[in-house]
């Protein structure tokens, strides 16, 4: 699998292209955050898989402010 470079042109175009590719992308994240808010307001640990470019992380931190986040991202190897 080719590594995606979010530091370069791909990363710069990602926010627009993902919203074009997946109708309702922002709504999907709103629903997920709402579910987390209702089900895990006292979460102490959260596993986040593949968050590039990370635009949802601030919302996640606000939803679970006491949680320790473990973030897994694709390896370059």
PDB file with one MODEL, atoms N, CA, C and O in Angstrom:
MODEL        1
ATOM      1  N   UNK A   1       0.845  -1.178   0.000  1.00  0.00           N
ATOM      2  CA  UNK A   1       0.000   0.000   0.000  1.00  0.00           C
ATOM      3  C   UNK A   1       0.889   1.239   0.000  1.00  0.00           C
ATOM      4  O   UNK A   1       1.850   1.319   0.765  1.00  0.00           O
ATOM      5  N   UNK A   2       0.575   2.181  -0.836  1.00  0.00           N
ATOM      6  CA  UNK A   2       1.332   3.418  -0.915  1.00  0.00           C
ATOM      7  C   UNK A   2       0.979   4.323   0.256  1.00  0.00           C
ATOM      8  O   UNK A   2      -0.193   4.504   0.585  1.00  0.00           O
ATOM      9  N   UNK A   3       2.012   4.891   0.884  1.00  0.00           N
ATOM     10  CA  UNK A   3       1.780   5.823   1.990  1.00  0.00           C
ATOM     11  C   UNK A   3       1.204   7.124   1.438  1.00  0.00           C
ATOM     12  O   UNK A   3       1.639   7.611   0.394  1.00  0.00           O
ATOM     13  N   UNK A   4       0.236   7.675   2.135  1.00  0.00           N
ATOM     14  CA  UNK A   4      -0.365   8.940   1.731  1.00  0.00           C
ATOM     15  C   UNK A   4       0.384  10.072   2.410  1.00  0.00           C
ATOM     16  O   UNK A   4       0.566  10.059   3.628  1.00  0.00           O
ATOM     17  N   UNK A   5       0.816  11.043   1.633  1.00  0.00           N
ATOM     18  CA  UNK A   5       1.599  12.150   2.164  1.00  0.00           C
ATOM     19  C   UNK A   5       0.678  13.327   2.466  1.00  0.00           C
ATOM     20  O   UNK A   5       0.321  14.093   1.571  1.00  0.00           O
ATOM     21  N   UNK A   6       0.298  13.463   3.737  1.00  0.00           N
ATOM     22  CA  UNK A   6      -0.587  14.553   4.125  1.00  0.00           C
ATOM     23  C   UNK A   6       0.157  15.867   4.286  1.00  0.00           C
ATOM     24  O   UNK A   6      -0.461  16.906   4.518  1.00  0.00           O
ATOM     25  N   UNK A   7       1.485  15.830   4.166  1.00  0.00           N
ATOM     26  CA  UNK A   7       2.286  17.052   4.254  1.00  0.00           C
ATOM     27  C   UNK A   7       2.327  17.777   2.908  1.00  0.00           C
ATOM     28  O   UNK A   7       2.592  18.979   2.861  1.00  0.00           O
ATOM     29  N   UNK A   8       2.070  17.065   1.824  1.00  0.00           N
ATOM     30  CA  UNK A   8       2.200  17.633   0.492  1.00  0.00           C
ATOM     31  C   UNK A   8       0.860  17.987  -0.134  1.00  0.00           C
ATOM     32  O   UNK A   8      -0.117  18.240   0.570  1.00  0.00           O
ATOM     33  N   UNK A   9       0.821  18.005  -1.471  1.00  0.00           N
ATOM     34  CA  UNK A   9      -0.397  18.386  -2.192  1.00  0.00           C
ATOM     35  C   UNK A   9      -1.613  17.528  -1.843  1.00  0.00           C
ATOM     36  O   UNK A   9      -2.733  18.034  -1.778  1.00  0.00           O
ATOM     37  N   UNK A  10      -1.394  16.226  -1.618  1.00  0.00           N
ATOM     38  CA  UNK A  10      -2.523  15.355  -1.263  1.00  0.00           C
ATOM     39  C   UNK A  10      -3.189  15.847   0.015  1.00  0.00           C
ATOM     40  O   UNK A  10      -4.414  15.947   0.088  1.00  0.00           O
ATOM     41  N   UNK A  11      -2.391  16.146   1.002  1.00  0.00           N
ATOM     42  CA  UNK A  11      -2.923  16.622   2.276  1.00  0.00           C
ATOM     43  C   UNK A  11      -3.628  17.957   2.163  1.00  0.00           C
ATOM     44  O   UNK A  11      -4.621  18.206   2.846  1.00  0.00           O
ATOM     45  N   UNK A  12      -3.114  18.809   1.302  1.00  0.00           N
ATOM     46  CA  UNK A  12      -3.736  20.119   1.117  1.00  0.00           C
ATOM     47  C   UNK A  12      -5.101  20.003   0.458  1.00  0.00           C
ATOM     48  O   UNK A  12      -6.003  20.786   0.757  1.00  0.00           O
ATOM     49  N   UNK A  13      -5.261  19.038  -0.433  1.00  0.00           N
ATOM     50  CA  UNK A  13      -6.536  18.885  -1.141  1.00  0.00           C
ATOM     51  C   UNK A  13      -7.500  17.932  -0.432  1.00  0.00           C
ATOM     52  O   UNK A  13      -8.671  17.853  -0.802  1.00  0.00           O
ATOM     53  N   UNK A  14      -7.020  17.210   0.581  1.00  0.00           N
ATOM     54  CA  UNK A  14      -7.824  16.178   1.238  1.00  0.00           C
ATOM     55  C   UNK A  14      -9.148  16.690   1.805  1.00  0.00           C
ATOM     56  O   UNK A  14     -10.183  16.085   1.528  1.00  0.00           O
ATOM     57  N   UNK A  15      -9.167  17.782   2.590  1.00  0.00           N
ATOM     58  CA  UNK A  15     -10.448  18.213   3.172  1.00  0.00           C
ATOM     59  C   UNK A  15     -11.549  18.430   2.128  1.00  0.00           C
ATOM     60  O   UNK A  15     -12.711  18.110   2.376  1.00  0.00           O
ATOM     61  N   UNK A  16     -11.191  18.963   0.985  1.00  0.00           N
ATOM     62  CA  UNK A  16     -12.192  19.187  -0.061  1.00  0.00           C
ATOM     63  C   UNK A  16     -12.518  17.883  -0.798  1.00  0.00           C
ATOM     64  O   UNK A  16     -13.684  17.596  -1.069  1.00  0.00           O
ATOM     65  N   UNK A  17     -11.489  17.099  -1.119  1.00  0.00           N
ATOM     66  CA  UNK A  17     -11.726  15.889  -1.914  1.00  0.00           C
ATOM     67  C   UNK A  17     -12.503  14.830  -1.132  1.00  0.00           C
ATOM     68  O   UNK A  17     -13.329  14.127  -1.714  1.00  0.00           O
ATOM     69  N   UNK A  18     -12.256  14.699   0.172  1.00  0.00           N
ATOM     70  CA  UNK A  18     -12.980  13.685   0.949  1.00  0.00           C
ATOM     71  C   UNK A  18     -14.460  14.039   1.042  1.00  0.00           C
ATOM     72  O   UNK A  18     -15.318  13.156   1.015  1.00  0.00           O
ATOM     73  N   UNK A  19     -14.753  15.317   1.149  1.00  0.00           N
ATOM     74  CA  UNK A  19     -16.157  15.750   1.220  1.00  0.00           C
ATOM     75  C   UNK A  19     -16.864  15.559  -0.125  1.00  0.00           C
ATOM     76  O   UNK A  19     -18.073  15.331  -0.172  1.00  0.00           O
ATOM     77  N   UNK A  20     -16.107  15.652  -1.202  1.00  0.00           N
ATOM     78  CA  UNK A  20     -16.665  15.410  -2.529  1.00  0.00           C
ATOM     79  C   UNK A  20     -16.863  13.904  -2.752  1.00  0.00           C
ATOM     80  O   UNK A  20     -17.846  13.487  -3.364  1.00  0.00           O
ATOM     81  N   UNK A  21     -15.927  13.099  -2.254  1.00  0.00           N
ATOM     82  CA  UNK A  21     -15.969  11.649  -2.461  1.00  0.00           C
ATOM     83  C   UNK A  21     -17.012  10.948  -1.596  1.00  0.00           C
ATOM     84  O   UNK A  21     -17.596   9.947  -2.011  1.00  0.00           O
ATOM     85  N   UNK A  22     -17.247  11.479  -0.389  1.00  0.00           N
ATOM     86  CA  UNK A  22     -18.172  10.837   0.551  1.00  0.00           C
ATOM     87  C   UNK A  22     -19.270  11.822   0.926  1.00  0.00           C
ATOM     88  O   UNK A  22     -19.080  12.654   1.814  1.00  0.00           O
ATOM     89  N   UNK A  23     -20.429  11.735   0.251  1.00  0.00           N
ATOM     90  CA  UNK A  23     -21.535  12.623   0.623  1.00  0.00           C
ATOM     91  C   UNK A  23     -21.902  12.416   2.096  1.00  0.00           C
ATOM     92  O   UNK A  23     -22.007  11.281   2.559  1.00  0.00           O
ATOM     93  N   UNK A  24     -22.091  13.492   2.809  1.00  0.00           N
ATOM     94  CA  UNK A  24     -22.451  13.393   4.218  1.00  0.00           C
ATOM     95  C   UNK A  24     -21.271  13.164   5.143  1.00  0.00           C
ATOM     96  O   UNK A  24     -21.461  12.770   6.294  1.00  0.00           O
ATOM     97  N   UNK A  25     -20.057  13.401   4.668  1.00  0.00           N
ATOM     98  CA  UNK A  25     -18.842  13.173   5.459  1.00  0.00           C
ATOM     99  C   UNK A  25     -18.897  13.912   6.797  1.00  0.00           C
ATOM    100  O   UNK A  25     -18.626  13.320   7.841  1.00  0.00           O
ATOM    101  N   UNK A  26     -19.242  15.185   6.772  1.00  0.00           N
ATOM    102  CA  UNK A  26     -19.296  15.962   8.013  1.00  0.00           C
ATOM    103  C   UNK A  26     -20.418  15.468   8.924  1.00  0.00           C
ATOM    104  O   UNK A  26     -20.257  15.418  10.144  1.00  0.00           O
ATOM    105  N   UNK A  27     -21.545  15.105   8.334  1.00  0.00           N
ATOM    106  CA  UNK A  27     -22.662  14.580   9.122  1.00  0.00           C
ATOM    107  C   UNK A  27     -22.276  13.269   9.793  1.00  0.00           C
ATOM    108  O   UNK A  27     -22.647  13.027  10.941  1.00  0.00           O
ATOM    109  N   UNK A  28     -21.541  12.430   9.089  1.00  0.00           N
ATOM    110  CA  UNK A  28     -21.063  11.168   9.656  1.00  0.00           C
ATOM    111  C   UNK A  28     -20.243  11.424  10.922  1.00  0.00           C
ATOM    112  O   UNK A  28     -20.412  10.737  11.929  1.00  0.00           O
ATOM    113  N   UNK A  29     -19.363  12.410  10.860  1.00  0.00           N
ATOM    114  CA  UNK A  29     -18.541  12.726  12.031  1.00  0.00           C
ATOM    115  C   UNK A  29     -19.373  13.346  13.155  1.00  0.00           C
ATOM    116  O   UNK A  29     -19.107  13.092  14.330  1.00  0.00           O
ATOM    117  N   UNK A  30     -20.361  14.144  12.812  1.00  0.00           N
ATOM    118  CA  UNK A  30     -21.251  14.703  13.840  1.00  0.00           C
ATOM    119  C   UNK A  30     -22.010  13.588  14.564  1.00  0.00           C
ATOM    120  O   UNK A  30     -22.156  13.627  15.786  1.00  0.00           O
ATOM    121  N   UNK A  31     -22.488  12.603  13.817  1.00  0.00           N
ATOM    122  CA  UNK A  31     -23.206  11.475  14.416  1.00  0.00           C
ATOM    123  C   UNK A  31     -22.268  10.673  15.322  1.00  0.00           C
ATOM    124  O   UNK A  31     -22.644  10.287  16.429  1.00  0.00           O
ATOM    125  N   UNK A  32     -21.053  10.429  14.847  1.00  0.00           N
ATOM    126  CA  UNK A  32     -20.085   9.677  15.657  1.00  0.00           C
ATOM    127  C   UNK A  32     -19.760  10.418  16.949  1.00  0.00           C
ATOM    128  O   UNK A  32     -19.692   9.804  18.014  1.00  0.00           O
ATOM    129  N   UNK A  33     -19.558  11.732  16.866  1.00  0.00           N
ATOM    130  CA  UNK A  33     -19.270  12.510  18.073  1.00  0.00           C
ATOM    131  C   UNK A  33     -20.453  12.514  19.032  1.00  0.00           C
ATOM    132  O   UNK A  33     -20.270  12.448  20.248  1.00  0.00           O
ATOM    133  N   UNK A  34     -21.657  12.591  18.491  1.00  0.00           N
ATOM    134  CA  UNK A  34     -22.850  12.555  19.331  1.00  0.00           C
ATOM    135  C   UNK A  34     -22.952  11.218  20.062  1.00  0.00           C
ATOM    136  O   UNK A  34     -23.262  11.177  21.253  1.00  0.00           O
ATOM    137  N   UNK A  35     -22.691  10.137  19.349  1.00  0.00           N
ATOM    138  CA  UNK A  35     -22.725   8.814  19.974  1.00  0.00           C
ATOM    139  C   UNK A  35     -21.664   8.710  21.063  1.00  0.00           C
ATOM    140  O   UNK A  35     -21.918   8.165  22.137  1.00  0.00           O
ATOM    141  N   UNK A  36     -20.484   9.231  20.781  1.00  0.00           N
ATOM    142  CA  UNK A  36     -19.422   9.200  21.795  1.00  0.00           C
ATOM    143  C   UNK A  36     -19.801  10.043  23.001  1.00  0.00           C
ATOM    144  O   UNK A  36     -19.565   9.647  24.142  1.00  0.00           O
ATOM    145  N   UNK A  37     -20.381  11.192  22.750  1.00  0.00           N
ATOM    146  CA  UNK A  37     -20.765  12.083  23.849  1.00  0.00           C
ATOM    147  C   UNK A  37     -21.774  11.399  24.772  1.00  0.00           C
ATOM    148  O   UNK A  37     -21.707  11.540  25.993  1.00  0.00           O
ATOM    149  N   UNK A  38     -22.696  10.667  24.182  1.00  0.00           N
ATOM    150  CA  UNK A  38     -23.729   9.992  24.968  1.00  0.00           C
ATOM    151  C   UNK A  38     -23.242   8.706  25.624  1.00  0.00           C
ATOM    152  O   UNK A  38     -23.707   8.352  26.708  1.00  0.00           O
ATOM    153  N   UNK A  39     -22.318   8.006  24.985  1.00  0.00           N
ATOM    154  CA  UNK A  39     -21.920   6.688  25.477  1.00  0.00           C
ATOM    155  C   UNK A  39     -20.624   6.690  26.280  1.00  0.00           C
ATOM    156  O   UNK A  39     -20.390   5.778  27.073  1.00  0.00           O
ATOM    157  N   UNK A  40     -19.786   7.693  26.088  1.00  0.00           N
ATOM    158  CA  UNK A  40     -18.472   7.627  26.731  1.00  0.00           C
ATOM    159  C   UNK A  40     -17.994   8.975  27.270  1.00  0.00           C
ATOM    160  O   UNK A  40     -16.835   9.335  27.062  1.00  0.00           O
ATOM    161  N   UNK A  41     -18.854   9.727  27.957  1.00  0.00           N
ATOM    162  CA  UNK A  41     -18.399  11.037  28.438  1.00  0.00           C
ATOM    163  C   UNK A  41     -17.303  10.934  29.490  1.00  0.00           C
ATOM    164  O   UNK A  41     -16.568  11.897  29.713  1.00  0.00           O
ATOM    165  N   UNK A  42     -17.187   9.798  30.130  1.00  0.00           N
ATOM    166  CA  UNK A  42     -16.166   9.620  31.156  1.00  0.00           C
ATOM    167  C   UNK A  42     -15.028   8.713  30.682  1.00  0.00           C
ATOM    168  O   UNK A  42     -14.296   8.143  31.492  1.00  0.00           O
ATOM    169  N   UNK A  43     -14.893   8.590  29.381  1.00  0.00           N
ATOM    170  CA  UNK A  43     -13.849   7.721  28.830  1.00  0.00           C
ATOM    171  C   UNK A  43     -12.480   8.152  29.337  1.00  0.00           C
ATOM    172  O   UNK A  43     -12.169   9.342  29.400  1.00  0.00           O
ATOM    173  N   UNK A  44     -11.683   7.178  29.691  1.00  0.00           N
ATOM    174  CA  UNK A  44     -10.325   7.473  30.137  1.00  0.00           C
ATOM    175  C   UNK A  44      -9.299   7.122  29.073  1.00  0.00           C
ATOM    176  O   UNK A  44      -8.173   7.617  29.105  1.00  0.00           O
ATOM    177  N   UNK A  45      -9.688   6.259  28.119  1.00  0.00           N
ATOM    178  CA  UNK A  45      -8.788   5.896  27.027  1.00  0.00           C
ATOM    179  C   UNK A  45      -9.589   5.802  25.735  1.00  0.00           C
ATOM    180  O   UNK A  45     -10.691   5.255  25.713  1.00  0.00           O
ATOM    181  N   UNK A  46      -9.021   6.343  24.658  1.00  0.00           N
ATOM    182  CA  UNK A  46      -9.666   6.300  23.342  1.00  0.00           C
ATOM    183  C   UNK A  46      -8.609   5.902  22.320  1.00  0.00           C
ATOM    184  O   UNK A  46      -7.514   6.464  22.301  1.00  0.00           O
ATOM    185  N   UNK A  47      -8.935   4.935  21.474  1.00  0.00           N
ATOM    186  CA  UNK A  47      -8.068   4.519  20.382  1.00  0.00           C
ATOM    187  C   UNK A  47      -8.554   5.199  19.109  1.00  0.00           C
ATOM    188  O   UNK A  47      -9.719   5.068  18.733  1.00  0.00           O
ATOM    189  N   UNK A  48      -7.656   5.926  18.445  1.00  0.00           N
ATOM    190  CA  UNK A  48      -7.979   6.623  17.203  1.00  0.00           C
ATOM    191  C   UNK A  48      -7.119   5.999  16.108  1.00  0.00           C
ATOM    192  O   UNK A  48      -5.892   6.000  16.203  1.00  0.00           O
ATOM    193  N   UNK A  49      -7.759   5.467  15.072  1.00  0.00           N
ATOM    194  CA  UNK A  49      -7.038   4.790  14.002  1.00  0.00           C
ATOM    195  C   UNK A  49      -7.097   5.628  12.735  1.00  0.00           C
ATOM    196  O   UNK A  49      -8.179   5.950  12.244  1.00  0.00           O
ATOM    197  N   UNK A  50      -5.927   5.980  12.207  1.00  0.00           N
ATOM    198  CA  UNK A  50      -5.823   6.695  10.944  1.00  0.00           C
ATOM    199  C   UNK A  50      -6.494   8.050  10.899  1.00  0.00           C
ATOM    200  O   UNK A  50      -7.358   8.262  10.049  1.00  0.00           O
ATOM    201  N   UNK A  51      -6.136   8.985  11.780  1.00  0.00           N
ATOM    202  CA  UNK A  51      -6.841  10.263  11.831  1.00  0.00           C
ATOM    203  C   UNK A  51      -6.372  11.313  10.837  1.00  0.00           C
ATOM    204  O   UNK A  51      -6.878  12.435  10.856  1.00  0.00           O
ATOM    205  N   UNK A  52      -5.416  10.985   9.967  1.00  0.00           N
ATOM    206  CA  UNK A  52      -4.904  12.021   9.064  1.00  0.00           C
ATOM    207  C   UNK A  52      -6.035  12.691   8.328  1.00  0.00           C
ATOM    208  O   UNK A  52      -6.972  11.999   7.928  1.00  0.00           O
ATOM    209  N   UNK A  53      -6.012  13.957   8.127  1.00  0.00           N
ATOM    210  CA  UNK A  53      -5.041  14.929   8.629  1.00  0.00           C
ATOM    211  C   UNK A  53      -5.314  15.399  10.053  1.00  0.00           C
ATOM    212  O   UNK A  53      -4.642  16.314  10.529  1.00  0.00           O
ATOM    213  N   UNK A  54      -6.258  14.814  10.728  1.00  0.00           N
ATOM    214  CA  UNK A  54      -6.477  15.119  12.136  1.00  0.00           C
ATOM    215  C   UNK A  54      -7.482  16.212  12.428  1.00  0.00           C
ATOM    216  O   UNK A  54      -7.545  16.708  13.552  1.00  0.00           O
ATOM    217  N   UNK A  55      -8.264  16.594  11.443  1.00  0.00           N
ATOM    218  CA  UNK A  55      -9.197  17.715  11.650  1.00  0.00           C
ATOM    219  C   UNK A  55     -10.306  17.404  12.649  1.00  0.00           C
ATOM    220  O   UNK A  55     -10.920  18.327  13.185  1.00  0.00           O
ATOM    221  N   UNK A  56     -10.577  16.119  12.913  1.00  0.00           N
ATOM    222  CA  UNK A  56     -11.608  15.772  13.894  1.00  0.00           C
ATOM    223  C   UNK A  56     -11.052  15.628  15.311  1.00  0.00           C
ATOM    224  O   UNK A  56     -11.828  15.512  16.260  1.00  0.00           O
ATOM    225  N   UNK A  57      -9.748  15.633  15.473  1.00  0.00           N
ATOM    226  CA  UNK A  57      -9.164  15.432  16.800  1.00  0.00           C
ATOM    227  C   UNK A  57      -9.573  16.499  17.817  1.00  0.00           C
ATOM    228  O   UNK A  57      -9.837  16.143  18.966  1.00  0.00           O
ATOM    229  N   UNK A  58      -9.641  17.779  17.464  1.00  0.00           N
ATOM    230  CA  UNK A  58     -10.101  18.762  18.464  1.00  0.00           C
ATOM    231  C   UNK A  58     -11.510  18.464  18.977  1.00  0.00           C
ATOM    232  O   UNK A  58     -11.771  18.594  20.173  1.00  0.00           O
ATOM    233  N   UNK A  59     -12.416  18.068  18.089  1.00  0.00           N
ATOM    234  CA  UNK A  59     -13.776  17.712  18.522  1.00  0.00           C
ATOM    235  C   UNK A  59     -13.751  16.493  19.435  1.00  0.00           C
ATOM    236  O   UNK A  59     -14.485  16.434  20.421  1.00  0.00           O
ATOM    237  N   UNK A  60     -12.912  15.530  19.106  1.00  0.00           N
ATOM    238  CA  UNK A  60     -12.793  14.335  19.936  1.00  0.00           C
ATOM    239  C   UNK A  60     -12.257  14.691  21.321  1.00  0.00           C
ATOM    240  O   UNK A  60     -12.739  14.179  22.331  1.00  0.00           O
ATOM    241  N   UNK A  61     -11.267  15.563  21.360  1.00  0.00           N
ATOM    242  CA  UNK A  61     -10.715  15.993  22.652  1.00  0.00           C
ATOM    243  C   UNK A  61     -11.757  16.732  23.484  1.00  0.00           C
ATOM    244  O   UNK A  61     -11.799  16.578  24.705  1.00  0.00           O
ATOM    245  N   UNK A  62     -12.594  17.528  22.836  1.00  0.00           N
ATOM    246  CA  UNK A  62     -13.659  18.234  23.553  1.00  0.00           C
ATOM    247  C   UNK A  62     -14.736  17.275  24.053  1.00  0.00           C
ATOM    248  O   UNK A  62     -15.322  17.491  25.113  1.00  0.00           O
ATOM    249  N   UNK A  63     -14.992  16.218  23.289  1.00  0.00           N
ATOM    250  CA  UNK A  63     -16.014  15.244  23.669  1.00  0.00           C
ATOM    251  C   UNK A  63     -15.550  14.366  24.830  1.00  0.00           C
ATOM    252  O   UNK A  63     -16.343  13.997  25.696  1.00  0.00           O
ATOM    253  N   UNK A  64     -14.276  14.040  24.838  1.00  0.00           N
ATOM    254  CA  UNK A  64     -13.699  13.177  25.889  1.00  0.00           C
ATOM    255  C   UNK A  64     -12.491  13.885  26.511  1.00  0.00           C
ATOM    256  O   UNK A  64     -11.359  13.434  26.339  1.00  0.00           O
ATOM    257  N   UNK A  65     -12.720  14.983  27.229  1.00  0.00           N
ATOM    258  CA  UNK A  65     -11.604  15.805  27.700  1.00  0.00           C
ATOM    259  C   UNK A  65     -10.683  15.114  28.705  1.00  0.00           C
ATOM    260  O   UNK A  65      -9.527  15.511  28.852  1.00  0.00           O
ATOM    261  N   UNK A  66     -11.168  14.106  29.386  1.00  0.00           N
ATOM    262  CA  UNK A  66     -10.342  13.419  30.385  1.00  0.00           C
ATOM    263  C   UNK A  66      -9.621  12.203  29.806  1.00  0.00           C
ATOM    264  O   UNK A  66      -8.859  11.539  30.508  1.00  0.00           O
ATOM    265  N   UNK A  67      -9.858  11.915  28.538  1.00  0.00           N
ATOM    266  CA  UNK A  67      -9.326  10.687  27.942  1.00  0.00           C
ATOM    267  C   UNK A  67      -7.877  10.839  27.500  1.00  0.00           C
ATOM    268  O   UNK A  67      -7.426  11.913  27.104  1.00  0.00           O
ATOM    269  N   UNK A  68      -7.178   9.729  27.583  1.00  0.00           N
ATOM    270  CA  UNK A  68      -5.844   9.615  27.004  1.00  0.00           C
ATOM    271  C   UNK A  68      -6.042   9.024  25.615  1.00  0.00           C
ATOM    272  O   UNK A  68      -6.599   7.935  25.478  1.00  0.00           O
ATOM    273  N   UNK A  69      -5.588   9.736  24.582  1.00  0.00           N
ATOM    274  CA  UNK A  69      -5.754   9.257  23.215  1.00  0.00           C
ATOM    275  C   UNK A  69      -4.522   8.480  22.777  1.00  0.00           C
ATOM    276  O   UNK A  69      -3.391   8.923  22.974  1.00  0.00           O
ATOM    277  N   UNK A  70      -4.755   7.315  22.182  1.00  0.00           N
ATOM    278  CA  UNK A  70      -3.710   6.553  21.520  1.00  0.00           C
ATOM    279  C   UNK A  70      -4.024   6.642  20.041  1.00  0.00           C
ATOM    280  O   UNK A  70      -5.084   6.203  19.595  1.00  0.00           O
ATOM    281  N   UNK A  71      -3.098   7.212  19.281  1.00  0.00           N
ATOM    282  CA  UNK A  71      -3.343   7.456  17.858  1.00  0.00           C
ATOM    283  C   UNK A  71      -2.456   6.530  17.039  1.00  0.00           C
ATOM    284  O   UNK A  71      -1.233   6.537  17.181  1.00  0.00           O
ATOM    285  N   UNK A  72      -3.085   5.731  16.178  1.00  0.00           N
ATOM    286  CA  UNK A  72      -2.363   4.823  15.293  1.00  0.00           C
ATOM    287  C   UNK A  72      -2.456   5.354  13.878  1.00  0.00           C
ATOM    288  O   UNK A  72      -3.540   5.644  13.371  1.00  0.00           O
ATOM    289  N   UNK A  73      -1.306   5.473  13.255  1.00  0.00           N
ATOM    290  CA  UNK A  73      -1.253   5.966  11.887  1.00  0.00           C
ATOM    291  C   UNK A  73      -0.456   4.960  11.066  1.00  0.00           C
ATOM    292  O   UNK A  73       0.384   4.233  11.596  1.00  0.00           O
ATOM    293  N   UNK A  74      -0.727   4.928   9.790  1.00  0.00           N
ATOM    294  CA  UNK A  74      -0.051   3.992   8.896  1.00  0.00           C
ATOM    295  C   UNK A  74       1.460   4.188   8.974  1.00  0.00           C
ATOM    296  O   UNK A  74       1.956   5.315   8.968  1.00  0.00           O
ATOM    297  N   UNK A  75       2.177   3.076   9.046  1.00  0.00           N
ATOM    298  CA  UNK A  75       3.629   3.110   9.090  1.00  0.00           C
ATOM    299  C   UNK A  75       4.189   3.403   7.707  1.00  0.00           C
ATOM    300  O   UNK A  75       3.568   3.081   6.694  1.00  0.00           O
ATOM    301  N   UNK A  76       5.357   4.012   7.673  1.00  0.00           N
ATOM    302  CA  UNK A  76       6.052   4.239   6.405  1.00  0.00           C
ATOM    303  C   UNK A  76       6.656   2.937   5.880  1.00  0.00           C
ATOM    304  O   UNK A  76       7.031   2.859   4.711  1.00  0.00           O
ATOM    305  N   UNK A  77       6.754   1.914   6.733  1.00  0.00           N
ATOM    306  CA  UNK A  77       7.343   0.641   6.300  1.00  0.00           C
ATOM    307  C   UNK A  77       6.297  -0.284   5.777  1.00  0.00           C
ATOM    308  O   UNK A  77       6.609  -1.402   5.368  1.00  0.00           O
TER     309      UNK A  77
ENDMDL
END
